[in-house]
Amino acid sequence: MGKRIVIALGGNALGNNLPEQMIAVKQTSKAIADLIEEGHEVIIAHGNGPQVGMIQNAMTELTRSDPQKYIPCPLSVCVAMSQGYIGYDLQNGLREELLDRGIDKGVATVLTQVEVDPADPAFSNPTKPIGAFMTKEEADKLVAERDYNVIEDAGRGYRRVVASPRPQSIIEIDSIRDMVEAGLVVVACGGGGIPVYKTEGHHLKGAAAVIDKDFASCVLAKQVEADTLIILTAVEKVAINFGKPNEQWLDELTPEQARKYMSEGHFAPGSMLPKVQAAVEFAESAPGRSALITLLEKAKDGVAGKTGTAIHQ
């Protein structure tokens, strides 16, 4: 009996630029097709760190070249752009791989908005650097004219920082569910989703923020009632005492064990910590649900229980 699986692809699955992405997507598509071939329903989410940075930098340079003609592009729009072109490569790569295997299954990308809470404390303490490095004069101008938050970044110049709020719900979830039920492979919540919040009436306003793709994938997995959330990363298993002589790789974790290790500082913020947090949240969300953290190329073996770190109650 196949499972309904949400896969959260990390940046290493997509490359750092367009040529790298086209190569990386071929390998990524093989790993995903392995799961589909096994009879599983698959929904794909992905990061967009290098890609949205590239778009943001290009837009910044355009604005610098002629500030009278070109106005800054909102971050939410940059996230939408990245969803579009990453989804374009993913759906084509996966469609080709499936057809090569004799599997006639549609693949579609949903431009996905994710609701955040404008009262989230992250908006009062933006910490996520984005965009190009600036001089102090350029940074001061943006602070004065656009009320940006900026930081000095390790002696390399100044950068804008934005909030990273927790995702609350997925706006297009009904469309995503319908497509999954119709047998499509769906790519959604790219880059954590386009962050939006509700204003007067039914209007959704884009937020100057970035959403962690692992937390967004957890919300997606819960809302499509998935059986398993697979968070793919650069290591085969989660470790405690990582990089130390007493390093220990973990085959399984209960939520209680994971919380203990998190409180002891075993998982790095911005790296393994959000992955473990998202995995625990999903595993506890309903009976029978589990999460898996492993390498892209080990996803099939991980679902079969042969490798990776499984998180379940």
N, C-alpha and C positions, 0 to 999 in steps of 0.2 A: 504494500500500500504506500503510494507516494505521499510525501509531506508537502505542506505549503511552507516555502522557505523564503525569507528575506535575506539578501546578501548585501552587506555593506562593503563596497570596494574602497580600499585605501588609495592614496596617491601613487603608490608604487605600481598599482595595476593600470595606470593611465599614462605614465611618462610625464616629462616636464615641458614638452613643447609639441607642436603638431607632428613632426616626423616621428618622434619617440612615441607619441600617442597612437599613431596608426600601427606601429609595430607591436606595442604593448597590448592593444585591443585584440589582436589576433590570438595571443596567448590567453588573455582573459576570457575570450569567447570560448576557447576550447574547454577551460575549466568549468564554465557555466553550462556549456552544452553537455558535459559529462553528467551533471546533475539532472538536466532535463531528460537525457537519454535513459536515466534510471527511473523515470516516471514521476519526478517531483515537479510541483508548480513553483516557479521562481519569479520573484520580484526583486529588481536590482536598484539599490541606491549607491551613490558614489560621492567622493570628495571632489573638490575643485580648487584646492590651494594654489598650485602653480598656474592653472588656467585663468582663474579670476584675477590673479595678480598681474598676469600678462595683459589682460583686457584693461584693468585699472591703470596700469602704467601707460598703455597706448593712449587711453583717453586723456590722461594727465598731460602727456606730451603734446597732444592735439590742442588742448586748452592753452598750454604755454605758448604754442606757436602763433596763435591768433585769438587772444582772450575776448576780443570784441565779437568775433564770429562764432566761436565754439564755447558752449557753456559746459561746466562739469557734468559728467554722467553719474547719476545716483548709483550707489553701491548695489541697491536692489536690482537695478536694470543690468548691471554688470554680472550679477549672479544669474539672471535670466539668460543672458547671452551665453554664459558658460554652460548652463544646462542644455541649451540648444545644440551647441556644436559638439559637446561630449556625447550627448544622446544620439546625435547623427552618426558619429563614429561607432558607438556601441551597438546601436540597432542594426546598422549595416554589417558590422563584423559578425554579430551573433546570427543574423539571418543567413549570411553566407555559410557559416559553420554548420548550422542546423540543416540547411539544404544539402550541403556536401555529405551529411550523414543520412539523408533521406527522410528528414523530419520536416514536415510542412507545417510550421507554426509561426504565426505572426509575432513581430516584435515592435513595440511602440513606446515612444517617449512622451511622458506627460510633463508639461511645464508646470511645476508644482510650487504653490504658495504654502507657507507654513506659518500658522498664527503664533505670535509671541505676545507676552504681556507687557504693555508699555510701562507698567509699574515694576517690572523685573529689576532687582537690585543691580544687575549687570549694566543697565543704562546709566546708573550713577557712578559706575567705576569701569569705564571702557579700558580694556587691556590688550585687545587683539590688533597688532600692527598690520596695516594694509598699505598698498600703493608704493610709489617711488620715494626714494630718499630726497629730502629737501634741505636747502640752506635755512638758517635761522630766520632770515628775512622773508623767505617764501612761506615758512611755517607761521610766522607772526601775521603775515597778510591773510592767510586762510583762517586763522583764529579770529582775527578782527572782522573779516568779511563774511565768513560762513559759519562761524562758531564751532569750528572743528576742535577736537581734542588731539593734541600732538605730544610726542615724547622724543627725547634725545635717545638715539639707539646706538649704544656701544661705541660712541665716537665716530660713527659712520654718517651722521647727519640726523635729521629729524624726520619722523614718520607720523602719519595719522594713525590714531587708534580708535577702534569702535567696540561696541558691546558684543558679547557673545551670550545672548539670553537662552534660556531653556525653551525648547519647542513645546507648544501646548496641543495643537491639533493640526491636521492637514486639510486644507480647504477643498482640494479636489479628491478627497478620499472616496466619494461615491463613484466617481468616474473610474478611479483606479480599481475599486472592487469589481465594477461591472466588466472591465476589460479582463481582469484575472478570471472571473467566472466564465467569460467567453472563450477562455483558452489562450489568451495572449500572454507573451512574456512582456512585462512592463518595466520600463526604466523610469524611476520617480525620485523625488526629493534630492535632486542633484545638488551637490555642495551644501547639503543640509536643508535645502529649500530656500525659496525667496522669502525673507522675513517680512511679514506684514502684521498690521494690527487694525482692529475695527475702529472706525470713527463714526460720525453721524450717519444714521440710516444704514445702508448696506455697503458703504464705501470701505475699501481696504486700502490702507496707506503703507507704502514700502518703508521699512525701517533701515536706518544706517547701522547695520549689524551683520554679523555672520553667525550662523547656527552650526554647532558641532554636528558633523554628519553621523556620528555614532548614536547620539541622542535622538536625532531625527529618524534614524533607521529603527530605533527602538519604538518610537511612536508609530511609525509606519507599520511595523510588524504587529503591534498590538491592534491597530485599527483595521488591518486586513485579516486579523485572527490567524496569524501564522502559527505553525507548530514550532519552528526553529528560526532563530536569528543567527546568521553567520557573520561575524566581524572578521574581515580578512586584514592581515597586517604583515609585518616584515619578519616575524618569527613563527616557528611551527607551534609553539606552546607558550603559555604564560609562565613566568618564572618569579620566584621570590629570591631575594639577595642577588638580583641580576648583576652579572659582571664581576661577582666576588668569588673567592675560592669555595665558599659554601653555597654557590648557586644551585637552586633546585627547580627543575621543570615540573609543572603540575599537569596531571592527566585530567583531574576533576576538581571542581570547587563547588561547595554549597554556598548559598548566599551568606550564611553566617561566617564561614571561613574567609570568604572574599572580603567581607567588612572588617574582619580582624586584621587581615593583611593590609588593607587600605589604611586603617588607622595606624598601623606600624610604619607606614611610608614606603611600602615595597614597590608601588607603581608610580611612575613619573607623571606629574600633571602635564597635560597637553600631548601625552604619548599613550602609555598603556592605561593610565587611570580612567579616562573617560570610556575606554572600551570595556573595562571591567565593570564600571558603574552602569553602563547601558545594558551589559549582559545580565547583571544581577536584576536590574529593574524589569527586564523582559521575563526572565525566568520566574520571577515572583508574581507576575501579572495574572496568571491563571494556572490551574492544575494541568500538568502534563507538558508545559512549555519548557524549552531548554534553549540555551545559547551555546555557541561554539566560537572560539577564537583560534585562528590558525593561519597558515600560509594559503595564498590563492591556489597554488598547484596541489595542495593537500585537502581541498574542500571536499572532494568526493570521499576520500578515505576518512575524513573527519566525521562526515554524516554517518558513515558505516561504523563509527566508534573505534577506528584504528589509530587515530592520532588527534592532535589538537588538544585544547583544554575545554572540556565540557562543563557548563555551569547549569546546575539544576537543583531543585529542592530534594 
